[in-house]
Amino acid sequence: MEEKFVADQVIQAIIRCRQNGGKIHFRLDGIDAGIMQTYLSGKKAKDPSAIVRTVGNIPDYTIFELQNITRNQDWLNNTIFYRYGKTFTMQENAAELKKKFGIEFFFQ
């Protein structure tokens, strides 16, 4: 019950952010890129509403959040990713985000 409440809160925060014209900010510091690619590609968790327990060094909700962001074109296009001081956006770094982390738009 508590996990669903937190998951709903995360989604509602993103919705409110976008309704107000805000950008989504997402830190990728310390995240294992290979593990992230596996989960985002759907090889492990196809249900974006599923809460994946901590995998390697990736926190519980990180995969959940990214799976949902990558399935909404507006959210993905308005997300600024950060990795050790470097900034990535889909507009400027789509190929790098896809190659390194598996971050791309997944329409379902």
Backbone as XML, in Angstrom:
<?xml version="1.0"?>
<chain id="A" units="angstrom">
  <residue number="1" name="MET">
    <atom name="N" x="0.825" y="-1.195" z="0.000"/>
    <atom name="CA" x="0.000" y="0.000" z="0.000"/>
    <atom name="C" x="0.868" y="1.258" z="0.000"/>
  </residue>
  <residue number="2" name="GLU">
    <atom name="N" x="1.872" y="1.281" z="0.854"/>
    <atom name="CA" x="2.735" y="2.460" z="0.954"/>
    <atom name="C" x="3.488" y="2.709" z="-0.352"/>
  </residue>
  <residue number="3" name="GLU">
    <atom name="N" x="3.980" y="1.630" z="-1.013"/>
    <atom name="CA" x="4.700" y="1.800" z="-2.272"/>
    <atom name="C" x="3.817" y="2.434" z="-3.331"/>
  </residue>
  <residue number="4" name="LYS">
    <atom name="N" x="2.561" y="1.984" z="-3.417"/>
    <atom name="CA" x="1.645" y="2.549" z="-4.405"/>
    <atom name="C" x="1.401" y="4.026" z="-4.110"/>
  </residue>
  <residue number="5" name="PHE">
    <atom name="N" x="1.278" y="4.387" z="-2.849"/>
    <atom name="CA" x="1.075" y="5.783" z="-2.469"/>
    <atom name="C" x="2.263" y="6.629" z="-2.921"/>
  </residue>
  <residue number="6" name="VAL">
    <atom name="N" x="3.481" y="6.164" z="-2.656"/>
    <atom name="CA" x="4.674" y="6.915" z="-3.042"/>
    <atom name="C" x="4.762" y="6.998" z="-4.567"/>
  </residue>
  <residue number="7" name="ALA">
    <atom name="N" x="4.478" y="5.889" z="-5.249"/>
    <atom name="CA" x="4.513" y="5.887" z="-6.716"/>
    <atom name="C" x="3.505" y="6.893" z="-7.265"/>
  </residue>
  <residue number="8" name="ASP">
    <atom name="N" x="2.306" y="6.912" z="-6.714"/>
    <atom name="CA" x="1.286" y="7.878" z="-7.154"/>
    <atom name="C" x="1.755" y="9.309" z="-6.907"/>
  </residue>
  <residue number="9" name="GLN">
    <atom name="N" x="2.420" y="9.533" z="-5.791"/>
    <atom name="CA" x="2.928" y="10.870" z="-5.462"/>
    <atom name="C" x="3.991" y="11.312" z="-6.473"/>
  </residue>
  <residue number="10" name="VAL">
    <atom name="N" x="4.851" y="10.388" z="-6.863"/>
    <atom name="CA" x="5.896" y="10.697" z="-7.846"/>
    <atom name="C" x="5.255" y="11.116" z="-9.165"/>
  </residue>
  <residue number="11" name="ILE">
    <atom name="N" x="4.305" y="10.328" z="-9.637"/>
    <atom name="CA" x="3.634" y="10.627" z="-10.904"/>
    <atom name="C" x="2.876" y="11.948" z="-10.811"/>
  </residue>
  <residue number="12" name="GLN">
    <atom name="N" x="2.182" y="12.176" z="-9.718"/>
    <atom name="CA" x="1.448" y="13.429" z="-9.550"/>
    <atom name="C" x="2.392" y="14.634" z="-9.531"/>
  </residue>
  <residue number="13" name="ALA">
    <atom name="N" x="3.556" y="14.484" z="-8.933"/>
    <atom name="CA" x="4.535" y="15.578" z="-8.914"/>
    <atom name="C" x="5.008" y="15.906" z="-10.328"/>
  </residue>
  <residue number="14" name="ILE">
    <atom name="N" x="5.238" y="14.879" z="-11.135"/>
    <atom name="CA" x="5.658" y="15.105" z="-12.520"/>
    <atom name="C" x="4.538" y="15.785" z="-13.304"/>
  </residue>
  <residue number="15" name="ILE">
    <atom name="N" x="3.317" y="15.316" z="-13.124"/>
    <atom name="CA" x="2.169" y="15.919" z="-13.822"/>
    <atom name="C" x="2.023" y="17.391" z="-13.447"/>
  </residue>
  <residue number="16" name="ARG">
    <atom name="N" x="2.094" y="17.687" z="-12.155"/>
    <atom name="CA" x="1.969" y="19.093" z="-11.713"/>
    <atom name="C" x="3.110" y="19.941" z="-12.271"/>
  </residue>
  <residue number="17" name="CYS">
    <atom name="N" x="4.304" y="19.394" z="-12.258"/>
    <atom name="CA" x="5.473" y="20.100" z="-12.795"/>
    <atom name="C" x="5.229" y="20.496" z="-14.244"/>
  </residue>
  <residue number="18" name="ARG">
    <atom name="N" x="4.794" y="19.543" z="-15.051"/>
    <atom name="CA" x="4.567" y="19.814" z="-16.476"/>
    <atom name="C" x="3.363" y="20.713" z="-16.712"/>
  </residue>
  <residue number="19" name="GLN">
    <atom name="N" x="2.321" y="20.584" z="-15.915"/>
    <atom name="CA" x="1.156" y="21.460" z="-16.066"/>
    <atom name="C" x="1.535" y="22.919" z="-15.839"/>
  </residue>
  <residue number="20" name="ASN">
    <atom name="N" x="2.542" y="23.129" z="-15.007"/>
    <atom name="CA" x="3.002" y="24.480" z="-14.714"/>
    <atom name="C" x="4.178" y="24.899" z="-15.595"/>
  </residue>
  <residue number="21" name="GLY">
    <atom name="N" x="4.470" y="24.107" z="-16.622"/>
    <atom name="CA" x="5.538" y="24.452" z="-17.561"/>
    <atom name="C" x="6.936" y="24.180" z="-17.055"/>
  </residue>
  <residue number="22" name="GLY">
    <atom name="N" x="7.054" y="23.433" z="-15.971"/>
    <atom name="CA" x="8.362" y="23.162" z="-15.396"/>
    <atom name="C" x="9.114" y="22.046" z="-16.092"/>
  </residue>
  <residue number="23" name="LYS">
    <atom name="N" x="10.388" y="21.976" z="-15.807"/>
    <atom name="CA" x="11.267" y="20.921" z="-16.323"/>
    <atom name="C" x="11.463" y="19.863" z="-15.235"/>
  </residue>
  <residue number="24" name="ILE">
    <atom name="N" x="11.677" y="18.640" z="-15.666"/>
    <atom name="CA" x="11.970" y="17.539" z="-14.758"/>
    <atom name="C" x="13.491" y="17.434" z="-14.672"/>
  </residue>
  <residue number="25" name="HIS">
    <atom name="N" x="14.024" y="17.358" z="-13.479"/>
    <atom name="CA" x="15.474" y="17.265" z="-13.285"/>
    <atom name="C" x="15.795" y="15.883" z="-12.729"/>
  </residue>
  <residue number="26" name="PHE">
    <atom name="N" x="16.764" y="15.203" z="-13.353"/>
    <atom name="CA" x="17.033" y="13.810" z="-13.006"/>
    <atom name="C" x="18.539" y="13.565" z="-12.929"/>
  </residue>
  <residue number="27" name="ARG">
    <atom name="N" x="19.006" y="13.188" z="-11.739"/>
    <atom name="CA" x="20.439" y="12.902" z="-11.549"/>
    <atom name="C" x="20.740" y="11.450" z="-11.863"/>
  </residue>
  <residue number="28" name="LEU">
    <atom name="N" x="21.776" y="11.227" z="-12.636"/>
    <atom name="CA" x="22.226" y="9.883" z="-12.994"/>
    <atom name="C" x="23.558" y="9.541" z="-12.338"/>
  </residue>
  <residue number="29" name="ASP">
    <atom name="N" x="24.032" y="10.380" z="-11.417"/>
    <atom name="CA" x="25.309" y="10.139" z="-10.736"/>
    <atom name="C" x="25.305" y="8.771" z="-10.058"/>
  </residue>
  <residue number="30" name="GLY">
    <atom name="N" x="26.344" y="7.998" z="-10.290"/>
    <atom name="CA" x="26.530" y="6.738" z="-9.592"/>
    <atom name="C" x="25.678" y="5.588" z="-10.083"/>
  </residue>
  <residue number="31" name="ILE">
    <atom name="N" x="24.886" y="5.797" z="-11.112"/>
    <atom name="CA" x="24.007" y="4.736" z="-11.597"/>
    <atom name="C" x="24.753" y="3.866" z="-12.606"/>
  </residue>
  <residue number="32" name="ASP">
    <atom name="N" x="24.664" y="2.564" z="-12.434"/>
    <atom name="CA" x="25.288" y="1.611" z="-13.351"/>
    <atom name="C" x="24.528" y="1.640" z="-14.671"/>
  </residue>
  <residue number="33" name="ALA">
    <atom name="N" x="25.181" y="2.116" z="-15.714"/>
    <atom name="CA" x="24.527" y="2.302" z="-17.012"/>
    <atom name="C" x="24.028" y="0.987" z="-17.600"/>
  </residue>
  <residue number="34" name="GLY">
    <atom name="N" x="24.777" y="-0.087" z="-17.444"/>
    <atom name="CA" x="24.377" y="-1.378" z="-17.983"/>
    <atom name="C" x="23.101" y="-1.898" z="-17.350"/>
  </residue>
  <residue number="35" name="ILE">
    <atom name="N" x="23.008" y="-1.776" z="-16.043"/>
    <atom name="CA" x="21.794" y="-2.221" z="-15.344"/>
    <atom name="C" x="20.613" y="-1.356" z="-15.780"/>
  </residue>
  <residue number="36" name="MET">
    <atom name="N" x="20.837" y="-0.061" z="-15.884"/>
    <atom name="CA" x="19.759" y="0.841" z="-16.287"/>
    <atom name="C" x="19.252" y="0.479" z="-17.685"/>
  </residue>
  <residue number="37" name="GLN">
    <atom name="N" x="20.153" y="0.209" z="-18.617"/>
    <atom name="CA" x="19.753" y="-0.167" z="-19.977"/>
    <atom name="C" x="18.883" y="-1.415" z="-19.966"/>
  </residue>
  <residue number="38" name="THR">
    <atom name="N" x="19.259" y="-2.404" z="-19.159"/>
    <atom name="CA" x="18.499" y="-3.650" z="-19.094"/>
    <atom name="C" x="17.072" y="-3.405" z="-18.630"/>
  </residue>
  <residue number="39" name="TYR">
    <atom name="N" x="16.901" y="-2.597" z="-17.602"/>
    <atom name="CA" x="15.561" y="-2.358" z="-17.072"/>
    <atom name="C" x="14.740" y="-1.439" z="-17.969"/>
  </residue>
  <residue number="40" name="LEU">
    <atom name="N" x="15.348" y="-0.433" z="-18.528"/>
    <atom name="CA" x="14.589" y="0.479" z="-19.392"/>
    <atom name="C" x="14.172" y="-0.187" z="-20.692"/>
  </residue>
  <residue number="41" name="SER">
    <atom name="N" x="14.955" y="-1.123" z="-21.170"/>
    <atom name="CA" x="14.617" y="-1.785" z="-22.434"/>
    <atom name="C" x="13.458" y="-2.753" z="-22.274"/>
  </residue>
  <residue number="42" name="GLY">
    <atom name="N" x="13.050" y="-3.009" z="-21.044"/>
    <atom name="CA" x="11.933" y="-3.915" z="-20.811"/>
    <atom name="C" x="12.349" y="-5.358" z="-20.684"/>
  </residue>
  <residue number="43" name="LYS">
    <atom name="N" x="13.645" y="-5.626" z="-20.697"/>
    <atom name="CA" x="14.102" y="-7.009" z="-20.575"/>
    <atom name="C" x="13.823" y="-7.565" z="-19.185"/>
  </residue>
  <residue number="44" name="LYS">
    <atom name="N" x="13.711" y="-6.701" z="-18.213"/>
    <atom name="CA" x="13.456" y="-7.150" z="-16.843"/>
    <atom name="C" x="12.079" y="-6.727" z="-16.344"/>
  </residue>
  <residue number="45" name="ALA">
    <atom name="N" x="11.733" y="-5.468" z="-16.525"/>
    <atom name="CA" x="10.477" y="-4.965" z="-15.968"/>
    <atom name="C" x="9.690" y="-4.263" z="-17.055"/>
  </residue>
  <residue number="46" name="LYS">
    <atom name="N" x="8.681" y="-4.917" z="-17.598"/>
    <atom name="CA" x="7.901" y="-4.332" z="-18.679"/>
    <atom name="C" x="6.812" y="-3.396" z="-18.175"/>
  </residue>
  <residue number="47" name="ASP">
    <atom name="N" x="6.425" y="-3.553" z="-16.946"/>
    <atom name="CA" x="5.332" y="-2.758" z="-16.387"/>
    <atom name="C" x="5.896" y="-1.484" z="-15.767"/>
  </residue>
  <residue number="48" name="PRO">
    <atom name="N" x="5.664" y="-0.310" z="-16.393"/>
    <atom name="CA" x="6.228" y="0.922" z="-15.839"/>
    <atom name="C" x="5.658" y="1.285" z="-14.483"/>
  </residue>
  <residue number="49" name="SER">
    <atom name="N" x="4.552" y="0.645" z="-14.085"/>
    <atom name="CA" x="3.989" y="0.938" z="-12.768"/>
    <atom name="C" x="4.617" y="0.061" z="-11.688"/>
  </residue>
  <residue number="50" name="ALA">
    <atom name="N" x="5.443" y="-0.899" z="-12.088"/>
    <atom name="CA" x="6.070" y="-1.798" z="-11.116"/>
    <atom name="C" x="7.181" y="-1.079" z="-10.366"/>
  </residue>
  <residue number="51" name="ILE">
    <atom name="N" x="7.237" y="-1.310" z="-9.076"/>
    <atom name="CA" x="8.323" y="-0.771" z="-8.265"/>
    <atom name="C" x="9.394" y="-1.856" z="-8.191"/>
  </residue>
  <residue number="52" name="VAL">
    <atom name="N" x="10.549" y="-1.560" z="-8.762"/>
    <atom name="CA" x="11.643" y="-2.514" z="-8.771"/>
    <atom name="C" x="12.469" y="-2.274" z="-7.522"/>
  </residue>
  <residue number="53" name="ARG">
    <atom name="N" x="12.742" y="-3.326" z="-6.779"/>
    <atom name="CA" x="13.580" y="-3.189" z="-5.590"/>
    <atom name="C" x="14.977" y="-2.762" z="-6.036"/>
  </residue>
  <residue number="54" name="THR">
    <atom name="N" x="15.767" y="-2.295" z="-5.123"/>
    <atom name="CA" x="17.108" y="-1.826" z="-5.461"/>
    <atom name="C" x="17.863" y="-2.904" z="-6.239"/>
  </residue>
  <residue number="55" name="VAL">
    <atom name="N" x="18.409" y="-2.491" z="-7.371"/>
    <atom name="CA" x="19.156" y="-3.396" z="-8.236"/>
    <atom name="C" x="20.568" y="-2.840" z="-8.336"/>
  </residue>
  <residue number="56" name="GLY">
    <atom name="N" x="21.536" y="-3.601" z="-7.894"/>
    <atom name="CA" x="22.903" y="-3.086" z="-7.911"/>
    <atom name="C" x="22.946" y="-1.813" z="-7.084"/>
  </residue>
  <residue number="57" name="ASN">
    <atom name="N" x="23.332" y="-0.720" z="-7.724"/>
    <atom name="CA" x="23.418" y="0.550" z="-7.006"/>
    <atom name="C" x="22.303" y="1.506" z="-7.408"/>
  </residue>
  <residue number="58" name="ILE">
    <atom name="N" x="21.240" y="0.992" z="-8.036"/>
    <atom name="CA" x="20.161" y="1.865" z="-8.488"/>
    <atom name="C" x="19.039" y="1.863" z="-7.450"/>
  </residue>
  <residue number="59" name="PRO">
    <atom name="N" x="18.679" y="3.032" z="-6.911"/>
    <atom name="CA" x="17.625" y="3.108" z="-5.889"/>
    <atom name="C" x="16.270" y="2.634" z="-6.404"/>
  </residue>
  <residue number="60" name="ASP">
    <atom name="N" x="15.409" y="2.221" z="-5.471"/>
    <atom name="CA" x="14.096" y="1.644" z="-5.766"/>
    <atom name="C" x="13.297" y="2.397" z="-6.818"/>
  </residue>
  <residue number="61" name="TYR">
    <atom name="N" x="13.136" y="3.690" z="-6.639"/>
    <atom name="CA" x="12.213" y="4.424" z="-7.491"/>
    <atom name="C" x="12.852" y="4.987" z="-8.750"/>
  </residue>
  <residue number="62" name="THR">
    <atom name="N" x="14.154" y="4.913" z="-8.856"/>
    <atom name="CA" x="14.823" y="5.474" z="-10.028"/>
    <atom name="C" x="14.358" y="4.801" z="-11.307"/>
  </residue>
  <residue number="63" name="ILE">
    <atom name="N" x="14.319" y="3.490" z="-11.321"/>
    <atom name="CA" x="13.890" y="2.760" z="-12.508"/>
    <atom name="C" x="12.420" y="3.047" z="-12.791"/>
  </residue>
  <residue number="64" name="PHE">
    <atom name="N" x="11.598" y="3.030" z="-11.753"/>
    <atom name="CA" x="10.172" y="3.334" z="-11.896"/>
    <atom name="C" x="9.974" y="4.714" z="-12.537"/>
  </residue>
  <residue number="65" name="GLU">
    <atom name="N" x="10.681" y="5.706" z="-12.020"/>
    <atom name="CA" x="10.551" y="7.066" z="-12.540"/>
    <atom name="C" x="10.986" y="7.140" z="-13.999"/>
  </residue>
  <residue number="66" name="LEU">
    <atom name="N" x="12.147" y="6.568" z="-14.307"/>
    <atom name="CA" x="12.646" y="6.628" z="-15.684"/>
    <atom name="C" x="11.778" y="5.847" z="-16.655"/>
  </residue>
  <residue number="67" name="GLN">
    <atom name="N" x="11.238" y="4.708" z="-16.220"/>
    <atom name="CA" x="10.351" y="3.954" z="-17.104"/>
    <atom name="C" x="9.125" y="4.789" z="-17.470"/>
  </residue>
  <residue number="68" name="ASN">
    <atom name="N" x="8.610" y="5.530" z="-16.512"/>
    <atom name="CA" x="7.442" y="6.361" z="-16.793"/>
    <atom name="C" x="7.801" y="7.580" z="-17.633"/>
  </residue>
  <residue number="69" name="ILE">
    <atom name="N" x="8.918" y="8.207" z="-17.352"/>
    <atom name="CA" x="9.354" y="9.365" z="-18.140"/>
    <atom name="C" x="9.607" y="8.961" z="-19.587"/>
  </residue>
  <residue number="70" name="THR">
    <atom name="N" x="10.226" y="7.806" z="-19.812"/>
    <atom name="CA" x="10.558" y="7.398" z="-21.178"/>
    <atom name="C" x="9.339" y="6.908" z="-21.960"/>
  </residue>
  <residue number="71" name="ARG">
    <atom name="N" x="8.202" y="6.809" z="-21.325"/>
    <atom name="CA" x="6.977" y="6.407" z="-22.017"/>
    <atom name="C" x="6.030" y="7.580" z="-22.239"/>
  </residue>
  <residue number="72" name="ASN">
    <atom name="N" x="6.519" y="8.770" z="-21.961"/>
    <atom name="CA" x="5.726" y="9.976" z="-22.182"/>
    <atom name="C" x="6.625" y="10.979" z="-22.913"/>
  </residue>
  <residue number="73" name="GLN">
    <atom name="N" x="6.326" y="11.215" z="-24.174"/>
    <atom name="CA" x="7.190" y="12.058" z="-25.014"/>
    <atom name="C" x="7.389" y="13.450" z="-24.419"/>
  </residue>
  <residue number="74" name="ASP">
    <atom name="N" x="6.330" y="14.062" z="-23.907"/>
    <atom name="CA" x="6.448" y="15.393" z="-23.317"/>
    <atom name="C" x="7.364" y="15.372" z="-22.099"/>
  </residue>
  <residue number="75" name="TRP">
    <atom name="N" x="7.175" y="14.396" z="-21.234"/>
    <atom name="CA" x="8.014" y="14.320" z="-20.038"/>
    <atom name="C" x="9.476" y="14.129" z="-20.427"/>
  </residue>
  <residue number="76" name="LEU">
    <atom name="N" x="9.724" y="13.222" z="-21.360"/>
    <atom name="CA" x="11.103" y="12.939" z="-21.766"/>
    <atom name="C" x="11.751" y="14.161" z="-22.405"/>
  </residue>
  <residue number="77" name="ASN">
    <atom name="N" x="11.020" y="14.843" z="-23.265"/>
    <atom name="CA" x="11.569" y="16.029" z="-23.932"/>
    <atom name="C" x="11.793" y="17.191" z="-22.975"/>
  </residue>
  <residue number="78" name="ASN">
    <atom name="N" x="11.182" y="17.147" z="-21.815"/>
    <atom name="CA" x="11.318" y="18.223" z="-20.836"/>
    <atom name="C" x="12.044" y="17.771" z="-19.581"/>
  </residue>
  <residue number="79" name="THR">
    <atom name="N" x="12.879" y="16.752" z="-19.741"/>
    <atom name="CA" x="13.718" y="16.282" z="-18.639"/>
    <atom name="C" x="15.158" y="16.688" z="-18.905"/>
  </residue>
  <residue number="80" name="ILE">
    <atom name="N" x="15.792" y="17.211" z="-17.872"/>
    <atom name="CA" x="17.211" y="17.533" z="-17.923"/>
    <atom name="C" x="17.908" y="16.486" z="-17.050"/>
  </residue>
  <residue number="81" name="PHE">
    <atom name="N" x="18.798" y="15.735" z="-17.662"/>
    <atom name="CA" x="19.552" y="14.709" z="-16.952"/>
    <atom name="C" x="20.910" y="15.275" z="-16.560"/>
  </residue>
  <residue number="82" name="TYR">
    <atom name="N" x="21.405" y="14.853" z="-15.399"/>
    <atom name="CA" x="22.702" y="15.298" z="-14.902"/>
    <atom name="C" x="23.539" y="14.067" z="-14.574"/>
  </residue>
  <residue number="83" name="ARG">
    <atom name="N" x="24.802" y="14.110" z="-14.963"/>
    <atom name="CA" x="25.730" y="13.021" z="-14.630"/>
    <atom name="C" x="27.083" y="13.643" z="-14.348"/>
  </residue>
  <residue number="84" name="TYR">
    <atom name="N" x="27.479" y="13.647" z="-13.084"/>
    <atom name="CA" x="28.770" y="14.174" z="-12.643"/>
    <atom name="C" x="29.070" y="15.550" z="-13.228"/>
  </residue>
  <residue number="85" name="GLY">
    <atom name="N" x="28.116" y="16.443" z="-13.094"/>
    <atom name="CA" x="28.309" y="17.828" z="-13.514"/>
    <atom name="C" x="28.001" y="18.117" z="-14.972"/>
  </residue>
  <residue number="86" name="LYS">
    <atom name="N" x="27.764" y="17.099" z="-15.772"/>
    <atom name="CA" x="27.434" y="17.303" z="-17.172"/>
    <atom name="C" x="25.921" y="17.248" z="-17.342"/>
  </residue>
  <residue number="87" name="THR">
    <atom name="N" x="25.389" y="18.092" z="-18.217"/>
    <atom name="CA" x="23.956" y="18.171" z="-18.469"/>
    <atom name="C" x="23.631" y="17.496" z="-19.796"/>
  </residue>
  <residue number="88" name="PHE">
    <atom name="N" x="22.531" y="16.723" z="-19.796"/>
    <atom name="CA" x="22.065" y="16.031" z="-20.995"/>
    <atom name="C" x="20.592" y="16.334" z="-21.213"/>
  </residue>
  <residue number="89" name="THR">
    <atom name="N" x="20.205" y="16.610" z="-22.455"/>
    <atom name="CA" x="18.795" y="16.737" z="-22.816"/>
    <atom name="C" x="18.565" y="15.896" z="-24.063"/>
  </residue>
  <residue number="90" name="MET">
    <atom name="N" x="17.312" y="15.525" z="-24.294"/>
    <atom name="CA" x="16.994" y="14.750" z="-25.497"/>
    <atom name="C" x="17.257" y="15.574" z="-26.750"/>
  </residue>
  <residue number="91" name="GLN">
    <atom name="N" x="17.062" y="16.870" z="-26.668"/>
    <atom name="CA" x="17.270" y="17.724" z="-27.826"/>
    <atom name="C" x="18.735" y="17.774" z="-28.235"/>
  </residue>
  <residue number="92" name="GLU">
    <atom name="N" x="19.644" y="17.729" z="-27.286"/>
    <atom name="CA" x="21.067" y="17.881" z="-27.581"/>
    <atom name="C" x="21.874" y="16.597" z="-27.468"/>
  </residue>
  <residue number="93" name="ASN">
    <atom name="N" x="21.404" y="15.619" z="-26.687"/>
    <atom name="CA" x="22.224" y="14.444" z="-26.386"/>
    <atom name="C" x="21.469" y="13.123" z="-26.531"/>
  </residue>
  <residue number="94" name="ALA">
    <atom name="N" x="20.470" y="13.063" z="-27.406"/>
    <atom name="CA" x="19.636" y="11.860" z="-27.524"/>
    <atom name="C" x="20.464" y="10.607" z="-27.808"/>
  </residue>
  <residue number="95" name="ALA">
    <atom name="N" x="21.397" y="10.683" z="-28.744"/>
    <atom name="CA" x="22.190" y="9.504" z="-29.112"/>
    <atom name="C" x="23.038" y="9.021" z="-27.937"/>
  </residue>
  <residue number="96" name="GLU">
    <atom name="N" x="23.620" y="9.956" z="-27.211"/>
    <atom name="CA" x="24.458" y="9.597" z="-26.066"/>
    <atom name="C" x="23.626" y="8.999" z="-24.937"/>
  </residue>
  <residue number="97" name="LEU">
    <atom name="N" x="22.451" y="9.579" z="-24.656"/>
    <atom name="CA" x="21.575" y="9.046" z="-23.615"/>
    <atom name="C" x="21.116" y="7.633" z="-23.967"/>
  </residue>
  <residue number="98" name="LYS">
    <atom name="N" x="20.803" y="7.405" z="-25.231"/>
    <atom name="CA" x="20.368" y="6.072" z="-25.661"/>
    <atom name="C" x="21.504" y="5.063" z="-25.568"/>
  </residue>
  <residue number="99" name="LYS">
    <atom name="N" x="22.667" y="5.435" z="-26.079"/>
    <atom name="CA" x="23.801" y="4.508" z="-26.104"/>
    <atom name="C" x="24.287" y="4.169" z="-24.695"/>
  </residue>
  <residue number="100" name="LYS">
    <atom name="N" x="24.417" y="5.167" z="-23.857"/>
    <atom name="CA" x="25.008" y="4.956" z="-22.542"/>
    <atom name="C" x="24.028" y="4.384" z="-21.520"/>
  </residue>
  <residue number="101" name="PHE">
    <atom name="N" x="22.766" y="4.874" z="-21.541"/>
    <atom name="CA" x="21.815" y="4.489" z="-20.500"/>
    <atom name="C" x="20.570" y="3.771" z="-21.014"/>
  </residue>
  <residue number="102" name="GLY">
    <atom name="N" x="20.386" y="3.719" z="-22.317"/>
    <atom name="CA" x="19.160" y="3.124" z="-22.842"/>
    <atom name="C" x="17.975" y="4.061" z="-22.729"/>
  </residue>
  <residue number="103" name="ILE">
    <atom name="N" x="18.241" y="5.361" z="-22.507"/>
    <atom name="CA" x="17.168" y="6.337" z="-22.357"/>
    <atom name="C" x="16.728" y="6.793" z="-23.739"/>
  </residue>
  <residue number="104" name="GLU">
    <atom name="N" x="15.491" y="6.452" z="-24.081"/>
    <atom name="CA" x="14.879" y="6.866" z="-25.325"/>
    <atom name="C" x="13.371" y="6.778" z="-25.128"/>
  </residue>
  <residue number="105" name="PHE">
    <atom name="N" x="12.609" y="7.284" z="-26.098"/>
    <atom name="CA" x="11.158" y="7.239" z="-26.005"/>
    <atom name="C" x="10.666" y="5.831" z="-26.327"/>
  </residue>
  <residue number="106" name="PHE">
    <atom name="N" x="9.902" y="5.264" z="-25.395"/>
    <atom name="CA" x="9.286" y="3.944" z="-25.586"/>
    <atom name="C" x="7.788" y="4.144" z="-25.612"/>
  </residue>
  <residue number="107" name="PHE">
    <atom name="N" x="7.203" y="4.007" z="-26.766"/>
    <atom name="CA" x="5.745" y="4.156" z="-26.871"/>
    <atom name="C" x="5.087" y="2.825" z="-26.584"/>
  </residue>
  <residue number="108" name="GLN">
    <atom name="N" x="4.131" y="2.841" z="-25.652"/>
    <atom name="CA" x="3.378" y="1.622" z="-25.336"/>
    <atom name="C" x="1.928" y="1.950" z="-25.269"/>
  </residue>
</chain>
